């Protein structure tokens, strides 16, 4: 399970003797692999607090609460239990002069298995194409998606351009579109992931001519916190006679 470690500094404490954090990062980020990501934050005087009241955006320079303790950074760890996350947090140098808040991520089903979520997203693309459902298709993509070669050779920026391209493509076809994934490899990461697929697309053009195209698809996925979306996609023609078996 994933845990967020909030590194809380204390401006009243003497941190001059604090041990360097690099050995802790080396231990848990390289040797054990429990630390997935982390970063320092600037001091609270660089913060901006934003509130919206009655439709008006209220901006205040500084943190949302005046306190001697403040969040100085964060780390994301993947552990088998809360006890293990606490043990890792206790080894952080700031724990000796400040505090470490350990908080589990909210479990949203696929949140713990990015590869499964991405495979489910790919299956949704297949069903949406079969139904010729443009809205269902575009719902799989991020608003700022960058795509190339999805319905032709053009480069597309943004969901509106993608929607228009799908609409134009479906207008040239009659009946359902059969999307068959011959090979799918998923490389999940922290907050983002890549997949590589060999996809066969079959259908019938409005002229009566058959459509039978096999393409290679490289896809960049983004974890929005509420699910995975496609942020980048590149489609290119596959060599003639390409086949494959689905792999993990």
N, C-alpha and C positions, 0 to 999 in steps of 0.2 A: 504494500500500500504506500501511496505517496504522502509525504508530510512536508509542510512548509516550516522551516526554522526561521523565525523572525529574530534577527540579531539586534538586541536592544541595548543601546549605550546609555551611560549615565554621566551627565555633564558635571556632576559633583564628585565623581570618583577620579582617583589618580590612575590614569591608564599608561603612565610612562613605562612601567615595568611589564606591560602586557606582552606575552609571547607572540611571535609572528604567526600569522594564520596559514602560511604556505605549507608547513608540514601537515596540518590538519586536512587541507585540501588535497595534498598528495596522498594521504592515507585513505581518505574516503572517496575521493574523486577518481583516483587512478588505481590504487591497489585493490580496494574492495568493490569499487564501482557503485557504492550506495548513493553518493552525491551526484545528482544529475546536472544541476545547474545552480549558479548563485552569482551574486554581484553586490558590491558596496553601493550605498546611496550617499548623496551629498547631505550636508548637515541641514537641520530643520529650517534654518534661515533662508535656504534656497527653495523651500516648498511653497506651493500655491494651493490654497484650499478653495474648492468650488462648490457652491450651493445654488440650487434653483428654488426660488420662492415666488409663487404666483406668476410663473412664466418668466421671471427675471433672473438672469444669471448674476450671482453675487460672487465676486472674487476677492479673496483676502490673502495677502502675502503672509507666509508663515504656516506652521502646522495647524491642524484642526483643533488641537488641544494644547494648552500650555502645561508642560510637565518637565521634570528634570530628566525623565527617561524618554528616549526616542528610538525609532527604528533606524538603525545604521546600515542595515543590509539584510539580505535574505539568502537562504539556501534551500533547494528542493532535494529531498532524499527519498529513496525508495527502499522501504524496510519491511520485514516480515511482521513486525509488531510495534506498538507504541513504545514498549520498553527498549527496543533496539534504537528507535529514533531518539529517545531520551538519553541513552548512553552516548550516542554520537554527538548530540547537542552539548552534553556535559564536557566533552573533550574540546569544544571550541574555546579558543583563548578568551573571548569576550565573556564567557560564562563566569570567569573569575573576577571580573570587575563590573559587569553589567548583568544582563539576563538573556536567556534564550527561550522564546515562546515556541512551543511545539504544537502545531495544529494540523490535523489530518485533512486531506483534500476531500471535498464532497464527492461521494461515489455516484456517478451518473451512468451506471451500467457498463458501457464500453470503456469508461475512463481508464481502467486498469489494463486494458488490452488494445493498444492503438492498432495493431495489425488486424484484429478482428473488426474494429470499427471501420477501417479503410476497406476491407473486403466487403463489408455490408454496404458501404457507400458505393462501391463499384457495382454490386448487385442492383442497387437502386437505379444506377445509370442504365443498366440492361433493361429493367422493367419499364422505366420511363421512355426509353427509345422504342420499345415494342408498342407502347400505347401512344406514341407520338405526342407525348405530353410535355410541351415546352416548359411550363411552369415547374413541373416536377423535376425536369432536367436541370434547369437553372438553379433550383433550390440546392443542388449539390455543390454549387460554386460560390466562392467568396465574392462580395460586391466589387472588389478591386482586382478580380482575376485577370491574368495575362495568359492568352492562349494563342497557339499558332497551328494552323493546319487541321482544325477540328472539322470544318465543313468545306475546306478548300485550302488555298495557299496563303490566305490573308492572315495578318496578325490582328488580334482582337484585344482591346483593352476595356475592361469593365463589363458588368453584368448586362447592361443595356445592349452593347454591341454583340455580346454572345447570344442574347435572346433573339435579336434580329437575324443573326446568322442561322440559328436553329430553325426559325420560322421560314426563312428562305429555302433552307435545305429540305425541310419536310414538304414544302410546296412542289418540289420536283419529284416527289415519291408518291406512290399509291400503295395503300395498305400498310401493314405493320413493318417495322424495321427490326431485323433479327441481329442482335449483338452477341457474339460468342467469344468469350475470353479463353484463348488457347493456352496462355501462359501468363501468370501473374506473380511477381516477386515484390514483396513489401519490405522496405527498410525503415522501420519506425525510429523516431528520435524524440527528444524532449521538446514538445510544442510544435514540432514539424516532422514531416516524414516524406519519403519518396517511394514511388512504386513504378515498376517497369512492366509493361504488359504487351502481349501480342494479341490483337483483337481482330476478329473477322466480322465484317458488317455485310449483311445481305438484305436485299429488298427488291422492289420492282419500281422502275421509273414510270412517270406518267405517260411516257411514250411507249411503254410496254417492254422496254429493254431491261434486262436484269442488272442489278447492282450486286457485285460480289467483290469486296475489297478487303484485303488484309493489311493492317497497319501496326506499326510499333508506337506505343504511347508511353511517354515519360511524364509523370505527374508529381507535382509538389503539393503536399497537403498541409493544412494549418489547423491546429487545435484551438478552437475558439473558446474553450471552457464549457461549452454547451454541446459540443459535437465537432466532428472534423469536416472541413470543407476543402474544395480544390482551389488552390490559389494560383497555380501555374500548370499549364498542360501543353505539351508539344507532341504533335502527331506527325508521323512521317511514314511513307510507303515502306512496307516490308519486302524483302527479297522474294521473288517468285518461288512458290513451293514451300514457304515458311510454315512450319507447324510447331507445336509445343505441347507440353503437359503442364498443368498447373502445379506450381511449387510454392512452398512456404518461404 
